[in-house]
Amino acid sequence: MKAQRREWLWLLLCAFVILAAGIGLRDPWPADEPRFALSAQQMVQSGDWLIPHRGHEIYADKPPAFMIAQAASYEITRSWRVAFLLPSLLAALGTLWLIYDLARRLWDQRTGLYAAGALLIAFQFVYQAKRAQIDPAVTFFITLANYGLLRHFLLGPNWRMYWLGCFAAGLGVITKGVGVLALFLFVPYIFARFAHWNFVAPTSRCAMRWLGGALAFLAALGLWFVPLFLAVRADPKPEYAAYLHDILVRQTAARYTDSWDHQHPFWYYVGVIATGWLPLLLALPWLLPRWRDALRARDARLLLPLVWIVLIVLFFSLPRGKRDVYILPALPLFALAAAPFLHEIVQRVWARRTALALTCLIGAGFLGAGAYFLFTHPLFARDLATQRGLANQGAALWWLLIALGAWMLGCAAYFRNARAVHGLVAGVAGLWLLWSFWAYPLLNDSSSAAGLMRHAGAMVGADAELGLVAWKEQNLLFADREVAEFGFVKPAHEQLGEAIVWQRTAPQRRWVLVLADAMTPCIERVQAQYVGHANRREWWLFRADAVAPACREGKVPAPKDSEAVDPNAE
């Protein structure tokens, strides 16, 4: 037991090093990170942790659970650079432990280690775990729900685990809304139970115990919905009622049935899985026949996770709106289903050759691209460096690519074919560490807009007032003073009109930071001052003397449809 515990602790330590690397070296980056961090910051400042805000407007796109976790992390750490990433780190580590423990219970200790290790090297899992988006948190809650349900369905009866699973599904709902998908496990479970598959636990037909799961699910929902309903009832502001409708209807059922953004074809997730689930996906050619044999042997330990994965991917494939992160909750159970066979697969010659080939391919790709950009200076490379705010530091970015490639090729040369899987694992781990410690400080100012807002503050002076037009969350998050903002979802020309009126009352002291695309035709650029480039956008400052005469009363004409600025576009 001590040896087994030591193996798991070593794996957990490796996971912590990889996932925590770089925390404290960067600020929130788009997409989404500045939005959630801003809402969390405003929770701390206002004391209102129930309804999230973005500036003075209510932010209704997501429930507040993740932002509350960030705000609570700040109260503990007193550092936003740590706090905004801490919930994702803890969620990822928790997910690894759940998959390890479940695989250990269903099979054995070695299978548990393979399950957690396979998940840890999957590109999509680590990439999202190092981001401050909601998806790692909702993946944890869905995995916790799967953990509880599978322990009851396969290792039970264990009613406490069943109730825990249903409660965790409810927590997933108030985190992002899709936590209920964990309950799709009932579909293969009911089939396996009535078809008398192996490893299905004999459970009581007591209706009250099964009903306890529904009560646990509703109890989790009540942690947020009950205070929310009471707040809306006590203060029936129209915006509160609109928020309640938006979060319950528009952002759930309406968003699923009539998606309005990120539209992709039905087969979109085939590409996501083929790339994001590497290197684990390399084992698929050897996994398929083993899964087939296990299903023929009526092994419910594989039927339940595999069918659930198919249902999740199918569920998100049906609507037009798709994002790669939507299927992240399916990845832990994919690792679980693969784990019993990985020890045998990694011993195979062609599996090792495939791992070596991928290591060399990634290494050669990074090394070749970095050397090409560094020494030939192609136009698109210069444009890319400019877009990333590195017009004068492009070489540092290309040297990073060279270092990434050299590391991967070095791992391939050292481990060779005999230990090619070890080489691939070491190579991938090194990629994440190099990226975290090199790219984070290099890209942070331009990616986060921290440098832009610092420069804007220095340009206007410490005593000036600053307004924002066509702003993004990172502009408000990193402002060095209290700013005037005129709405976020409001059309940019209306924001500009209100900013001009605001500016007129103190024309010498009030400056407006505006997105370049929102200036025409009211702001004369010869009178404005260029601030810089951040997040692939150009930003300008102007005072009242830069406003065209026709717009000085705040009457800004609406742009043509082709020229309109979308304030929500990333």
N, C-alpha and C positions, 0 to 999 in steps of 0.2 A: 504493500500500500504506500509506503514512503517513496519508493521508486516511482510509482505511478503519479503520486502527487507532485514529485519533483519534476517529472516530464511536463506535466500540465503547467506548472509554475514557470518553467523555462519558456514554453510556448506563449504564455500570457505576458511574460516580460518582453519577448520579441514583438508581440502585438502592440504592447504599450509604446515601445520605442518607435515603431513604424508609424503608428496612428497619431501619437502625440508630437512627433517631430515637427518643429516649426511653429508650434503654438507660442505666441508672444512675439513672433517675428513679422506678423502682418496684421492688417486691419480687414474688416469685411470687404469682400469683392463681389461685384455683380456676377451672375444674376442672383437675386433673392437675399443674399446675405445682408446687405445694408438695410434692406426693408425690415427684416426681422430684428436686427440689432437696433435700428432706430425706434421701433415700437417698444422693444424691451427697455431702451434708455428712457423713453417717455413714461413707461410704467414706473420706473424708479423715481423719476423726477416728480411725477404728478401724484403718485400713490394709488392710481387707478389701475389695478391689475386685472380687471374683469373684461373690459372692452378695449382692444388694441387701437391705437391711433397712428396715423402717418401725418405728421404736422398737426394741424387743427382738425383734420378730417378723420372720421372713423375708418379703420382698415378692415374691410369685411371679406377679404379673399380667403382667409384661413382662420380657424379657431385659434385662441390665444395660448394654448398649452405650451408650445415650443418657446414662445416669447417669454412666458412666465418662467420657464426653466432657465432661459438666458438671464433674465432679471434676477432670479434667485442666485444664479452662479456669480453674478456681479456682487451681490450683497455679501457673498462669502469671500470672493477673491479680491474685490475692489479694483479689478483691472478688466476693462472691456476687451482688451486683446486676448485675454485668457477666457473670459466669461462667454464670449459669443461662440467659441468653439467647444467649450467644455461639455455641453449636453450631447453633441454628436460623438465625442470621444467616449463618454460613458455609455451611450447607447450602443456603439459598435462593440466595445468590450463586453457589455452585457449580452449582446447577440452571439458573440463567439462562445461565451460560457454556456448559453442555453443550448446551442448546437452541439458543443462538446459533451455536455452532460446527457442530452437526449440520446446521442449516438452511443455513448458509453452504456447507458441503460438498455438500449435496444439490442446492442451487439456486445461490444467489449471496449476496454480502455484504448486499445490501439485504434479502433475505429473512431472513437471520440476524438483522438488527436488528429487523425486524418481529416475528419469532418471540419474541425476548427481550422486546421492548417490550410485545407483547400479553400475555405471561405476567405481566409486572410490574404491569400495571394491573388484572389480574383480582382481584376482591375476596377470594376464598377464598385465593389464593396469598399475598397480602400479609398478610391477617389471621393466617394460620397461621405465616407467617415471623416475625411479631412476637410469637409465643407460644412458650413453652418446653415444647412438647409433642413427642412422638416423631415426629409425622407429617412435619414438614419434613425431618428426617434420613432417614426411610425413603423419602420421595419422592426425595431426592437419590440414594440408593443404587439405587432402581429406575430412575430416569432415567439414571444412569451405566450400569446394565445395559442399558437400551434403547439408549443411545448406542453401546456396544461392539457389541451384536448388530446394530444397523442399519448400522453402518459395515462390518461383515463381510458382512451379507446383501445390501446395496445398493451398497456402494462397494469391496467386497473383490475377491478374498479377502484378508482381514486376520486371520490367526489370533490374533495378539496381542490385537486388539480383541475377538475372540470370547471368548478366555479371560478377558480383563478383565471383559467383560459377565457371564459366568457367576460369576466371583469376586464381583462387585458384588451379584449376586442373592443370593449366600450371606451377604454382609454385611447385606443387607436383612433376611434371615431372623433373624440374631442381634440385629437392632435392634428388630424388631417381630413377625417371623414371616411377614409377607406378601411378603417380597422375592422369593419364588419366583414370584410372579405375573408378573414380568418375562419369565420363560421362556415365557409364553403367546404371545410373538412367534413362536415356532416354528410355531404353527398357521397364520397367514396366510403365513408364509415358505414352508412346505412346499407349500401350495396354489399360491402364485405361481411357485415354481420348477418344479413339475411341469406347471403350465398354461402355462409359457413366457411369463410376463408381462415387460414391459419393465423395465429397470433392476435386474433381479435379477442379482447378481454370479455369475459362474461359479466355483463352489467345488469343491475336491477331494472325492472320496468316500472318502478315507482315514479309516478307522474310528478309528484311533488319535488323529488330530487332533480329531475330534469328541468322542471320549472324554475328551480333555484338558479340555473344558468341564465335564464332570461332576466331574473331579478338582479343577478350580479351585473349583467350587461347594462341594465337600466340604472343601477346604482352608480356605475362609472359615468354614464352620461349625466346623471344628476349632479355630479361634482361641479360641473360648469353650468348646465342648463338651468338648474334650480336657482342659483344666485343671479343668473342672467335674467330669467323671467321676473324675479322679484325686483331687480333693479329697473327693468323696463316698466313694471307695474307702478313702482314708487315714483318714477320720473318719466312720464310718458312723452318724452320728446319725439318729434317725428323722425329724427335721425336714428334714435334708438330702435324704434319700431321697424324702420327700413333696414337697419343692420340685422335685426332678428330674422326678418324675411329673407334677406340676402344670404345669410349664412346657412339658413335651413333649406332654402329652395334653390336659389340661383347658383350657389357655389357647390351644390351637391347634385341633385337630380337634373336640373337644367344644364349644368355644365357637362354632365355625362351624355345626356341625350342630344344636346345641341351645342357641341363644342365650338367655341369661337376663336381659339388660338391653337398654335402648335399643330397644325393639321398635316397628317401624314397618311399614306396608304395603309391598307389592312395588314400587309406583310412587314410593316416597319420594324417590328420587334425581332424579326429574324436577324436583321443586321445588328441590332443592339446586343442580342445574345451572342452572335458570332464574334463580336469584338469585346464587349464589356465583360463577358463571363470567362474570357481567357485569363490565365493559362488553364484553368480547370476544364474548360470546354475541350481541350485537346484529348481528354480521356474519353470523349463521347463515342468514338468508333468501337472502343472496347467495352464501354458501359452498356451500349444498346443490346448486345446479345445476352449479357448477364441480367439486365432488367427483364428481358423477354423470358429467360429461364425462371427467374424469380416469380414473375407473374403467372407463368404456367404452373409453378408449384404453389400458387395461391398464397403468396407471402404478403400479408396486409401491411407489413412494415414498409414495403416499397410501394404498394398500390396507393396508399393514402397520400403520401407526399407527392408522388408523380402525378396523380390525377389532379391534386390541388394546384400544382404548378401549371398544368395545362389549362385549368379553369381560370387561373389568374391571368395568364397571357392572353387567353381568348377574351376575357372580360375587357381588358384594356385595348384589345385590337379592334373591337366592334365600333366604338365611337371614332369620329374623325380626328379629334384632338388627342395627341399622344406626345409624351415626353419619355426619354429613355429611363428616367428615374422611377416611373410608375411601376415597373416590374421588379424593382429592387427587392421587395419583400419575398419574391419567389426564389431569389438566389440562395439564401440560407438552407432552404429545404432541398434545393438542387445539390448543394454540398452534402447534406445529410444522406440523400439517396445514393450519391456516388461513393461515399466513404467506405462502405463494406468491401468494395472491390479495388480500392486504390492501391493497397499494399501489393496486390498481385499485379496490377496493371503497370506500376512503375518499374517492375522487374523485367518487363518485356523489352526486347531489343528495339522494336519499332516505336514503342512509346518513348524510349530514351532518345532515339534518333529524332523524333518529332520535337521533343523538348529542346534538344540541342539546336535544331533548325530554327525554332522560334527565337531562341536566345540570340543566335547569330543574325537572324533577320532584323530583330529590333535593334541590335547593336550596330549593324551596318547601316540601317536606315538613319539612326540618329547621327552617327559619325559622318556618313556621307552628306547628309543635309547640312550639318554644322560646318563642315569644311567647305562645301560649295558656297554657302552664304557668306562665310568669312573671307574667302579668297577671291570670289568672282563678283561679289556685290551686285547681284541681279536686282532689277527694279522692284520686283514684288517683295524681295527681302527687305529692301530699304523702306518700302511702304509699310510692311508688317512692323518693322521696328518703330516707325513713326506712329502707327496706330497704337502701339503698346506704350507710347510715351518714352521711347528709348532711342530717339534720333541720334543722340550723342553717345549712347552706350550699347549700340547694337552688337558690337563685338562681344560684349559680356554674355549676351544671350546665345550667340553662336558658339562660344566656348563652352557654355553649359551643355548644348547639344552634343558637342564633341566629347565632353566628359561622360555624359550618359552613355554614348555609344561605346567609348573606350572601356567603361566599366562592364557593360554587357559582354563585349567581346573578350575581355579579360577573364570573366567568369566562365565563358565557354571554353577558353584555352586551358584554364586551370582544372576544371572538373571533367572536361572532355566527355566522351560518350558513356564511359563506364558510370559516371555519376552526373549525368546530364540533367536529371531532375533537380538535384541539389544545386547545380549551376544556375538553372532557371530561377529557382526560389531565391538564391543569393542575388542574382541579377535584378530581379523585380524589387527585392527589398532595398537594394542600393539605389535603384531609380527613385523610389519614394523619398529616401533620405537626401539624396542630392537635390532633388526638386525642392524639398522643404527648406533646406538650409541655404540653397543658392538662389532659387527663383523667388522665394517669398520676399526677401529684402530688395532684390533687384526690381521686381515688378510692382512692389506695394504702392508707391506713391501714385503712379499713373492708374493702376487698376482700382485702387480704393478711392481716388480723388482727394486723398489727404494732402498730397503735395499741391494740387490745384487750389484747394481752399486755403491752405497756408499762404500761398502766393497771393491770392485775392485779398486776404486779410492784411497782408503787408502793403499791398498797393493802395488800399483805401485809408489805411491808418487806424490807429487804435481807437480814435474818438468818433469814427464814422459809423453810420447805420447802414446795414446791408439788407437788400431784398433779393428774393430769388424768383426767377421766371423760367418756366419749362424745366424745372429742376428734377433731379433724381434724388433718391433717398440718401445717397452718399454725400451729396452737397449739403444737405441739412445736418446729417450726422457729424460731419467734420468741420462745420462752421466754427470759427473761433470766438463767436459772440452770438447773442440772441439775434435772430433774423426775422424779417417780415416775409411771410410766404402767403400766396394768394390762391391756395388750393393746389391739389396735385392732379386729380382726374379732370379738372376744369380745362377746357381748350386753351392752348397757349396764348392765343390772341386776346382772350378775355383776361388771363393772368397779366399780360403785358399792359392792358388798359388800366387795370386796377393798380398796377405798380407805378404807372406814370402819374396817376392821381395822388397816390401816396407820396411820391417823390416831390411833388410840387410844393408841399407844405414846408419842406426844409431842403431846398434844391442844392445847397452847398454841402450839406452834411450827408445826404442820402444817396447811396449808390445802389445800382441794380446789377446783379450777375445774371446773365441771360444766355441761353443756348443760341448759338449762331443762327440756326435755322429759324428761330422765332423772332429775329430782329426785323426782317423786311416786312413792310416798307417804312416802318416808323422810326428806326434808329439809324442815324447817319454814322457810318463806321469811321469816318475821318475824325469825328468828335469822340468816339468811343475808344476804349483801351483793350487791347487783346490780352487775355489772361493766360491761356494755354490750352493744351490738349489733354483730355483724360477720358477714359472709357469710350474711346473712338468718337469723341465729340469735341467741338471747338466752343470755347466759352469767352465771353466778352463782359466788360464792365462799362457802364455809362452813367452819367449824371443827367440832370434835366436839360442841359444845353445841347445834348446829342439827340433830343427828341424832335422829329420833324414837326413843323408848324401844324400840319393837318391833324396830328395825333395828340397835341398837348392837352386836350380836354379829356383824354383817355378813350377817345373813340378810335379804336384800332380795327381796321377792316378784317373780316374773316378771310382766311386764305382759300384759294381754290382747293378742291379735294386732292389734287395731285401734289399740292404744296403744304398740306396740313401737317402739323407736327403732332405725333402721337406721344403724349406724355408718359404712357405706360410702356413704350417700346424699349427694349434693352439694347 
